[in-house]
Amino acid sequence: MDRSQGTDAGLVLAGRYRLGEVLGRGGMGKVWRAHDEVLHRTVAVKELTAGLYVAEADRVVLHARTQKEARAAARITHPGVVTVHDVIEYDNRPWIVMQYVDGPSLADAAKESGELEPREAARIGLHVLGALRAAHGAGVLHRDVKPGNVLLARDGRVLLTDFGIAAIEGDSTITRTGELVGSIDYLAPERVRGGDPGPASDLWSLGATLYTAVEGRSPFRRTSPISTMQAVVAEEPSAPTRAGALTSVITALLRKDPADRPSAEETERMLLEAMEGRRPRAAQAYVPTQQVPQEMLHATGSGGTSGGTAQLPHPAAAPAPGSAPATRRGRGRWRTAMLVVALAALLGGGAGIAAMKYRDHPGSSSASGGTATPGARSPDPAPHKSSPKSSPKPDPTLKGVPDGWQRVHDREGFSLLVPDGWQRRQTKTNIDYTPDNGKHYLRISIDQQPDFESSYLHMKNMELSLRERLPAYQGLGLESNFYRDHPGSLWEFTWTEKNGESRHAIDQMYYGGDGGPEYALYMTGPAADWDTTRDRFDTMLRGWRAPGDTD
């Protein structure tokens, strides 16, 4: 089977695992529900799809990491760790067959019901901590603890999954020098700085996960990977307002210096007390203090001794300044250049792989969308030299074109894969390909001089408008990511048309270089057949070539 055609439900892997529906999507791949036709049980099968969009060298690393995930999980015997049943090879790629957990992730649960009660969050934290202690005892660091990797079974069990970037003691061959892996807003500060992680790094990520569980938002997520990393290293999160007895526990786990964090044993005792609704006294020992000028003490009516300063309890943090969708115009480009240099230094040669994981955040199970009218941005692309009367010509001789698709070379200089029978139409500055006069369509927009500092800010600005304009708008995910090693953003959402039809859309935007152009690759269709449209979108992303790119 040509993998470029997509993986279909009903496919049988290794002669025994029959794929069913997709359970979820993330930055690295899909997870399928499957039936083991030998043992007659339901399993989960992890398909690695990220390798479809990266260079061959990066694909080799991704595949090695998948094998490493299986080895890491296999070393851990604990009821709170998802069991790996099998690793198979299909289409020259490894697939992981895992224990099926009937229930949502903590990220999905928080999205559906809002923040969790502190006592329930403490219970979940205890289970995750137990899994981490078992992993650490087996010489395995998880390194990607986050709400999306905590599974909540309907029978009350809590399981930790996705050891895909785990570090096995004595195995340092997978991560390349200078590469940062993991979900950036859940990475411990020492990891962002390039230091060696340890068990305390996983505990810091647990603290960030608990913060998200009770507050309903990530503590360090900002508007870009750079600003998020800066927040992790140098800023304190806003003080929790819904954490109750968990407040001091979270503060203790989120200390910047790993030596200042409680041990796993101490954390367990604190979480037990918090689960019972009691504020752990031991956690206060880990709440930092700060120097306050004497005049501030007098101003607030506090007494003190002479000497100019006094020690006061330091809250979890003052609220970080909000980030408004500032436009690029009027701002120096040197700042953008410096941030790019900083990001390159932190991410190294593996930027494409490393930042793929940044898109995983609470409530996000997929990459994401745009809209019909909303997808119509207002770019002003430079005219292409070819005649406007020329039509795109398919090139079936190119390798990698799946059956039922063709590669077209558009008059605007880009090329892409589209299903057979889809026709080009242009409205103002948007270029559409559609088989049915717009019921389903792919839209390409190119802005040579984007107004926003990043595509993420552009999307956030668009979403503010769409929430008011689109009936029954529901956002399914809006995240920063990297596409083809370029900073970008993904957006997925649904809405209801006036005729009552429910529609679904997904959009990948990215900057082709520092300052542009900005590309928007958008696809939409009825919600009723969204799975087909979503698979088409994946194929289109794989085949997209911007002007100047080689096939």
C-alpha positions as CSV (number, residue, x, y, z in Angstrom):
1,M,0.0,0.0,0.0
2,D,1.2,3.5,-0.8
3,R,1.2,5.3,2.5
4,S,0.5,8.6,0.7
5,Q,-3.0,7.4,0.1
6,G,-3.7,7.5,3.9
7,T,-4.5,4.8,6.3
8,D,-8.1,3.5,6.2
9,A,-10.3,2.0,8.8
10,G,-10.6,-1.8,8.2
11,L,-6.9,-2.2,7.4
12,V,-5.4,-5.3,9.1
13,L,-1.9,-4.9,10.4
14,A,0.4,-7.9,11.0
15,G,-2.5,-10.2,10.0
16,R,-4.3,-9.5,13.3
17,Y,-4.9,-5.9,14.3
18,R,-7.9,-4.5,12.4
19,L,-8.1,-0.7,12.5
20,G,-11.4,1.0,13.6
21,E,-12.0,4.6,14.2
22,V,-9.4,7.3,15.0
23,L,-9.3,8.0,18.8
24,G,-7.2,11.1,18.6
25,R,-4.5,13.0,16.7
26,G,-1.5,14.8,18.0
27,G,1.7,16.4,16.8
28,M,3.4,13.0,16.2
29,G,0.6,10.9,14.8
30,K,-2.8,9.2,15.2
31,V,-4.1,6.7,17.7
32,W,-6.6,4.2,16.4
33,R,-9.0,1.9,18.1
34,A,-8.3,-1.6,16.8
35,H,-9.5,-5.2,17.3
36,D,-6.9,-7.9,18.0
37,E,-8.4,-10.7,15.9
38,V,-6.2,-13.3,17.6
39,L,-6.9,-12.6,21.2
40,H,-10.3,-11.0,20.5
41,R,-9.7,-7.8,22.5
42,T,-9.8,-4.1,21.8
43,V,-6.4,-2.4,21.6
44,A,-5.0,1.0,20.7
45,V,-2.6,1.3,17.8
46,K,-0.3,4.3,17.5
47,E,0.4,5.4,13.9
48,L,3.4,7.7,13.3
49,T,2.2,10.3,10.8
50,A,4.7,13.1,11.6
51,G,7.3,11.4,9.5
52,L,5.2,12.2,6.4
53,Y,6.1,15.9,6.6
54,V,9.8,15.9,7.5
55,A,13.1,15.3,5.8
56,E,14.4,11.7,5.6
57,A,17.0,12.3,8.3
58,D,14.3,13.5,10.7
59,R,12.1,10.6,9.8
60,V,14.8,8.1,10.8
61,V,15.0,9.8,14.2
62,L,11.2,9.8,14.6
63,H,11.1,6.1,13.9
64,A,13.8,5.4,16.4
65,R,11.9,7.3,19.0
66,T,8.9,5.1,18.4
67,Q,10.9,2.0,19.0
68,K,12.4,3.7,22.1
69,E,8.9,4.4,23.5
70,A,8.1,0.7,23.4
71,R,11.3,-0.2,25.0
72,A,10.9,2.4,27.8
73,A,7.3,1.4,28.6
74,A,8.2,-2.3,28.5
75,R,10.7,-1.7,31.4
76,I,8.0,-0.4,33.7
77,T,5.6,-2.7,35.6
78,H,2.9,-0.6,37.1
79,P,-0.9,-0.4,36.8
80,G,-0.7,3.3,36.1
81,V,1.5,2.9,33.0
82,V,-0.2,2.0,29.7
83,T,1.0,-1.4,28.6
84,V,2.7,-1.9,25.3
85,H,1.5,-5.2,23.7
86,D,3.4,-5.3,20.4
87,V,5.6,-3.3,18.0
88,I,5.0,-4.1,14.3
89,E,6.5,-2.9,11.1
90,Y,4.2,-1.7,8.3
91,D,4.9,0.6,5.4
92,N,8.6,0.8,6.5
93,R,7.5,2.3,9.8
94,P,7.0,1.0,13.3
95,W,3.5,1.0,14.8
96,I,2.9,0.5,18.6
97,V,0.0,-1.7,19.8
98,M,-1.0,-0.6,23.3
99,Q,-3.5,-1.2,26.0
100,Y,-6.8,0.4,25.2
101,V,-8.1,2.8,27.9
102,D,-11.8,3.5,27.8
103,G,-11.9,7.2,28.8
104,P,-10.6,10.7,27.9
105,S,-7.3,12.3,28.5
106,L,-7.0,14.8,31.3
107,A,-6.7,17.4,28.6
108,D,-10.0,16.4,27.0
109,A,-11.7,16.1,30.4
110,A,-10.6,19.6,31.4
111,K,-11.9,21.0,28.0
112,E,-15.3,19.3,28.3
113,S,-16.0,20.1,32.0
114,G,-13.8,23.0,32.8
115,E,-11.3,23.0,35.6
116,L,-11.3,20.0,38.0
117,E,-12.0,20.1,41.7
118,P,-8.7,20.3,43.7
119,R,-9.4,17.0,45.6
120,E,-10.0,15.2,42.3
121,A,-6.9,16.8,40.8
122,A,-4.9,15.6,43.8
123,R,-6.2,12.1,43.3
124,I,-5.1,12.1,39.7
125,G,-1.8,13.5,40.6
126,L,-1.2,10.7,43.1
127,H,-1.8,8.1,40.4
128,V,0.6,9.9,38.0
129,L,3.2,10.2,40.7
130,G,3.0,6.5,41.3
131,A,3.6,5.8,37.6
132,L,6.5,8.2,37.6
133,R,8.1,6.6,40.7
134,A,7.8,3.2,39.0
135,A,9.4,4.6,35.8
136,H,12.2,6.3,37.7
137,G,12.9,3.1,39.6
138,A,13.3,1.4,36.3
139,G,15.8,4.0,35.1
140,V,13.3,5.7,32.8
141,L,12.5,9.5,32.7
142,H,9.2,10.3,31.0
143,R,10.1,13.9,29.9
144,D,6.7,14.7,28.4
145,V,4.3,14.6,31.4
146,K,1.3,16.8,30.4
147,P,-2.5,16.6,30.5
148,G,-2.7,15.0,27.1
149,N,-0.6,12.0,28.3
150,V,-2.7,11.4,31.4
151,L,-5.6,9.0,30.6
152,L,-8.7,8.9,32.8
153,A,-10.4,5.5,32.5
154,R,-14.2,5.4,33.1
155,D,-13.7,2.9,35.9
156,G,-11.6,5.5,37.9
157,R,-8.1,4.3,36.9
158,V,-5.5,6.9,35.9
159,L,-2.8,5.9,33.5
160,L,0.3,7.6,32.1
161,T,1.1,7.1,28.4
162,D,3.4,8.2,25.6
163,F,6.9,7.5,26.6
164,G,8.0,8.4,23.1
165,I,10.7,10.8,24.2
166,A,11.5,9.0,27.4
167,A,15.2,8.8,28.4
168,I,16.4,5.3,29.2
169,E,19.4,5.2,31.5
170,G,22.5,4.6,29.5
171,D,20.8,5.3,26.1
172,S,21.6,8.8,24.7
173,T,21.7,7.9,21.0
174,I,18.3,9.2,19.9
175,T,18.3,12.9,20.9
176,R,20.7,14.9,18.8
177,T,23.0,17.6,20.3
178,G,21.2,20.8,20.9
179,E,17.7,19.4,20.3
180,L,14.8,20.3,22.6
181,V,12.0,17.7,22.7
182,G,8.7,17.7,24.6
183,S,5.7,20.1,24.9
184,I,7.4,23.4,25.6
185,D,5.0,24.8,28.2
186,Y,5.4,21.6,30.3
187,L,9.2,21.4,30.1
188,A,11.2,22.0,33.3
189,P,13.4,25.1,33.2
190,E,16.6,23.1,33.4
191,R,15.6,21.3,30.2
192,V,14.9,24.5,28.4
193,R,18.3,25.8,29.5
194,G,19.9,22.6,28.0
195,G,20.7,21.0,31.3
196,D,20.4,17.3,32.0
197,P,17.0,16.3,33.2
198,G,16.3,14.1,36.3
199,P,13.4,12.8,38.2
200,A,12.8,16.4,39.5
201,S,12.1,17.5,35.9
202,D,9.2,15.1,35.6
203,L,7.9,16.4,39.0
204,W,8.0,19.9,37.7
205,S,5.9,18.8,34.7
206,L,3.5,17.2,37.1
207,G,3.1,20.5,38.9
208,A,2.4,22.3,35.6
209,T,-0.2,19.5,34.7
210,L,-1.9,19.9,38.1
211,Y,-2.0,23.7,37.6
212,T,-3.7,23.2,34.2
213,A,-6.2,20.7,35.7
214,V,-7.5,23.1,38.4
215,E,-7.1,26.4,36.5
216,G,-8.2,25.2,33.1
217,R,-5.2,26.7,31.3
218,S,-1.5,26.1,30.9
219,P,0.6,28.1,33.4
220,F,3.4,29.1,31.0
221,R,1.7,29.1,27.6
222,R,2.4,32.3,25.8
223,T,1.9,33.5,22.2
224,S,5.0,31.8,20.7
225,P,7.6,29.1,21.4
226,I,10.2,31.7,22.3
227,S,8.0,33.6,24.7
228,T,6.8,30.4,26.3
229,M,10.3,29.2,26.9
230,Q,11.2,32.6,28.3
231,A,8.2,32.3,30.7
232,V,9.3,28.8,31.8
233,V,12.8,29.9,32.6
234,A,12.2,33.4,34.0
235,E,8.6,34.0,35.0
236,E,6.3,32.7,37.7
237,P,2.8,31.6,36.8
238,S,-0.2,33.6,37.9
239,A,-1.2,32.6,41.4
240,P,-3.7,29.7,41.2
241,T,-7.2,30.9,42.2
242,R,-9.1,27.5,42.1
243,A,-6.4,25.2,43.5
244,G,-7.5,25.2,47.1
245,A,-5.4,22.8,49.2
246,L,-3.3,22.1,46.1
247,T,-2.0,25.7,45.8
248,S,1.2,25.2,47.9
249,V,1.9,21.8,46.4
250,I,1.8,23.2,42.9
251,T,4.0,26.1,44.0
252,A,6.5,23.7,45.5
253,L,6.7,21.5,42.4
254,L,7.2,24.6,40.1
255,R,10.3,25.9,41.8
256,K,12.8,26.9,39.1
257,D,15.8,25.1,40.7
258,P,15.3,21.3,40.8
259,A,17.1,21.2,44.1
260,D,14.4,23.4,45.6
261,R,11.6,21.0,44.7
262,P,10.2,18.3,47.0
263,S,11.1,14.7,46.5
264,A,8.6,12.2,45.1
265,E,8.1,10.8,48.6
266,E,7.4,14.3,50.0
267,T,5.1,15.1,47.1
268,E,3.1,11.9,47.7
269,R,2.5,12.9,51.3
270,M,1.4,16.4,50.2
271,L,-1.0,15.1,47.6
272,L,-2.5,12.7,50.1
273,E,-3.3,15.6,52.4
274,A,-4.6,17.7,49.6
275,M,-6.9,14.8,48.4
276,E,-8.3,14.8,51.9
277,G,-9.0,18.6,51.7
278,R,-6.2,19.6,54.0
279,R,-3.5,22.1,53.2
280,P,-0.2,20.3,53.4
281,R,2.0,22.1,56.0
282,A,5.2,20.5,54.7
283,A,4.6,22.3,51.3
284,Q,5.1,25.7,53.0
285,A,8.8,24.9,53.4
286,Y,9.1,25.0,49.6
287,V,7.3,28.3,49.1
288,P,10.0,30.9,48.3
289,T,10.5,34.2,50.1
290,Q,11.5,37.5,48.6
291,Q,13.3,40.5,49.8
292,V,11.0,43.5,50.3
293,P,12.3,47.1,50.8
294,Q,11.6,48.4,54.3
295,E,9.6,51.4,52.8
296,M,7.2,48.9,51.2
297,L,6.6,47.4,54.6
298,H,5.7,50.8,56.1
299,A,3.5,51.5,53.1
300,T,1.5,48.4,53.7
301,G,1.3,48.9,57.4
302,S,3.7,46.0,58.2
303,G,6.1,46.3,61.0
304,G,9.7,45.2,60.9
305,T,13.1,45.6,62.3
306,S,15.7,48.1,61.0
307,G,18.0,46.9,58.3
308,G,16.1,47.9,55.2
309,T,14.6,44.5,54.2
310,A,12.5,41.8,55.6
311,Q,11.5,38.3,54.5
312,L,7.9,37.9,53.3
313,P,6.1,34.8,51.9
314,H,6.2,34.9,48.2
315,P,3.0,34.0,46.4
316,A,3.0,31.6,43.5
317,A,3.5,34.7,41.3
318,A,2.0,37.9,40.1
319,P,-0.1,37.6,37.0
320,A,2.0,37.7,33.9
321,P,1.2,40.6,31.5
322,G,-1.3,39.6,28.8
323,S,-0.3,39.4,25.2
324,A,-2.4,41.4,22.8
325,P,-2.3,40.5,19.1
326,A,0.2,43.3,18.3
327,T,0.9,44.0,14.6
328,R,4.3,44.0,13.0
329,R,4.1,47.5,11.6
330,G,5.9,50.0,13.8
331,R,8.1,47.5,15.4
332,G,11.8,46.8,14.7
333,R,12.6,43.7,12.8
334,W,15.8,43.2,14.8
335,R,13.6,41.7,17.6
336,T,12.2,39.0,15.3
337,A,15.7,38.2,14.1
338,M,17.1,37.9,17.7
339,L,14.2,35.6,18.7
340,V,14.8,33.4,15.7
341,V,18.5,33.1,16.6
342,A,17.6,32.3,20.2
343,L,15.1,29.6,19.1
344,A,17.6,28.1,16.7
345,A,20.2,28.0,19.5
346,L,17.8,26.2,21.8
347,L,16.2,23.8,19.3
348,G,19.3,23.1,17.2
349,G,19.1,20.9,14.1
350,G,16.0,19.2,15.3
351,A,13.7,22.2,15.3
352,G,11.1,20.6,13.1
353,I,10.7,17.6,15.3
354,A,11.1,19.4,18.6
355,A,8.5,22.0,18.0
356,M,5.9,19.6,16.6
357,K,5.2,18.6,20.1
358,Y,4.5,22.3,21.1
359,R,1.0,22.0,19.6
360,D,-0.1,19.5,22.2
361,H,-2.0,21.3,24.9
362,P,-5.2,20.7,27.0
363,G,-8.1,20.2,24.8
364,S,-6.1,19.7,21.7
365,S,-6.4,16.4,19.9
366,S,-5.7,17.5,16.4
367,A,-4.1,20.0,14.1
368,S,-6.4,22.7,13.0
369,G,-8.6,24.9,10.7
370,G,-9.9,28.1,9.1
371,T,-13.3,29.0,7.5
372,A,-15.0,29.6,4.2
373,T,-15.4,33.4,4.4
374,P,-12.9,33.6,7.3
375,G,-10.3,31.8,5.3
376,A,-10.5,34.8,2.9
377,R,-7.7,36.9,4.3
378,S,-6.5,40.0,2.4
379,P,-3.1,39.2,1.1
380,D,-1.6,41.1,-1.8
381,P,0.5,38.5,-3.6
382,A,2.9,39.7,-6.2
383,P,1.7,38.8,-9.7
384,H,3.2,35.7,-11.2
385,K,4.9,35.8,-14.6
386,S,2.7,33.1,-16.1
387,S,-0.4,34.1,-18.1
388,P,-3.5,34.5,-15.9
389,K,-5.3,32.5,-18.6
390,S,-3.2,29.5,-18.1
391,S,-4.6,26.6,-16.2
392,P,-2.8,24.3,-13.8
393,K,-1.4,21.2,-15.4
394,P,-1.2,17.9,-13.6
395,D,2.1,16.1,-13.6
396,P,1.4,12.4,-13.0
397,T,5.0,11.4,-13.6
398,L,6.1,12.8,-10.2
399,K,6.8,10.2,-7.5
400,G,4.7,10.1,-4.4
401,V,1.4,11.0,-6.1
402,P,-1.3,8.6,-4.7
403,D,-3.9,7.0,-6.8
404,G,-6.9,9.3,-7.4
405,W,-4.7,12.4,-7.0
406,Q,-2.7,14.6,-9.2
407,R,0.0,17.2,-8.7
408,V,-0.9,20.6,-10.1
409,H,1.4,23.5,-10.7
410,D,-0.5,26.7,-10.0
411,R,0.0,29.8,-12.0
412,E,0.9,31.6,-8.7
413,G,4.1,29.5,-8.5
414,F,3.2,26.8,-5.9
415,S,2.3,23.2,-6.6
416,L,0.2,20.8,-4.6
417,L,-1.7,17.5,-4.6
418,V,-5.4,17.6,-5.3
419,P,-7.9,14.8,-5.8
420,D,-8.8,14.0,-9.4
421,G,-11.7,16.1,-10.6
422,W,-11.1,19.1,-8.4
423,Q,-11.2,22.4,-10.3
424,R,-9.5,25.6,-9.7
425,R,-11.4,28.8,-9.1
426,Q,-10.1,32.2,-7.8
427,T,-12.0,34.8,-5.8
428,K,-10.0,38.0,-5.3
429,T,-6.8,36.9,-3.7
430,N,-7.9,33.4,-2.6
431,I,-7.3,30.3,-4.8
432,D,-9.7,27.4,-4.3
433,Y,-9.8,23.9,-5.5
434,T,-13.2,22.2,-5.3
435,P,-15.1,19.2,-6.8
436,D,-18.6,20.5,-6.1
437,N,-18.7,24.3,-6.5
438,G,-17.6,24.9,-2.9
439,K,-19.4,22.3,-0.8
440,H,-15.9,20.9,-0.2
441,Y,-12.9,23.0,-1.0
442,L,-9.2,23.6,-0.4
443,R,-8.2,27.3,-0.2
444,I,-4.7,28.7,-0.6
445,S,-3.9,32.3,0.5
446,I,-0.6,34.0,0.2
447,D,0.3,37.3,1.9
448,Q,3.6,38.7,0.8
449,Q,3.6,41.4,3.6
450,P,1.8,40.0,6.6
451,D,0.6,42.5,9.3
452,F,1.1,40.3,12.3
453,E,4.2,39.2,14.1
454,S,3.3,35.6,13.8
455,S,0.7,33.4,12.1
456,Y,-0.5,32.4,15.6
457,L,-1.4,36.1,16.4
458,H,-3.0,36.4,13.0
459,M,-5.2,33.3,13.8
460,K,-6.1,34.6,17.3
461,N,-7.2,37.9,15.8
462,M,-9.3,36.0,13.2
463,E,-10.9,33.8,15.8
464,L,-12.1,36.9,17.8
465,S,-14.0,38.0,14.8
466,L,-15.3,34.5,13.9
467,R,-16.7,33.9,17.3
468,E,-19.1,36.7,16.7
469,R,-19.8,36.1,13.0
470,L,-20.2,32.3,12.7
471,P,-23.4,30.7,14.2
472,A,-22.6,28.0,16.8
473,Y,-18.9,28.5,16.4
474,Q,-16.9,26.0,18.4
475,G,-13.1,26.1,18.5
476,L,-11.5,22.6,18.6
477,G,-7.9,23.8,18.9
478,L,-5.7,26.7,18.0
479,E,-2.0,26.1,18.6
480,S,1.5,27.2,17.6
481,N,3.4,24.6,15.7
482,F,6.2,24.2,13.1
483,Y,5.4,23.1,9.5
484,R,8.3,22.2,7.2
485,D,10.6,23.6,9.8
486,H,8.9,27.0,9.7
487,P,7.0,28.6,12.6
488,G,3.3,28.3,12.1
489,S,-0.1,27.7,13.7
490,L,-3.0,25.3,13.3
491,W,-6.6,25.9,13.9
492,E,-9.7,23.7,13.8
493,F,-13.3,24.6,14.4
494,T,-16.9,23.9,13.5
495,W,-20.0,26.1,12.9
496,T,-23.5,25.8,11.6
497,E,-24.7,27.4,8.4
498,K,-28.0,29.2,8.1
499,N,-29.5,26.2,6.4
500,G,-28.7,24.1,9.4
501,E,-25.7,22.3,7.9
502,S,-22.9,21.7,10.3
503,R,-19.5,22.4,8.8
504,H,-15.9,21.6,9.9
505,A,-12.7,23.4,8.9
506,I,-8.9,23.1,9.4
507,D,-6.2,25.6,8.6
508,Q,-2.4,25.5,8.6
509,M,-0.7,28.8,8.4
510,Y,3.1,29.5,8.4
511,Y,5.6,32.1,7.5
512,G,7.9,31.1,4.7
513,G,10.7,33.2,6.0
514,D,11.4,36.0,8.5
515,G,8.7,38.5,7.8
516,G,6.8,36.5,5.3
517,P,5.4,35.5,3.0
518,E,2.6,34.0,5.0
519,Y,0.9,30.9,3.6
520,A,-2.6,29.7,4.7
521,L,-3.6,26.2,3.6
522,Y,-7.2,25.7,4.5
523,M,-9.8,23.0,3.9
524,T,-13.5,22.8,4.8
525,G,-16.4,20.5,4.2
526,P,-19.6,19.2,5.8
527,A,-19.1,17.8,9.3
528,A,-20.9,14.6,8.1
529,D,-18.0,13.4,6.1
530,W,-15.2,15.1,8.0
531,D,-13.0,12.1,8.4
532,T,-12.6,11.9,4.6
533,T,-11.9,15.6,4.4
534,R,-9.3,15.4,7.2
535,D,-7.4,12.7,5.5
536,R,-7.4,14.7,2.3
537,F,-6.0,17.6,4.3
538,D,-3.1,15.4,5.5
539,T,-2.3,14.3,1.9
540,M,-2.4,17.9,0.8
541,L,0.0,19.0,3.5
542,R,2.4,16.3,2.5
543,G,2.4,17.4,-1.1
544,W,2.4,21.2,-0.7
545,R,5.3,23.0,-2.4
546,A,5.6,26.7,-1.9
547,P,7.1,28.9,-4.7
548,G,10.7,28.0,-5.0
549,D,10.5,24.7,-3.2
550,T,11.6,21.6,-5.0
551,D,9.5,18.6,-5.6
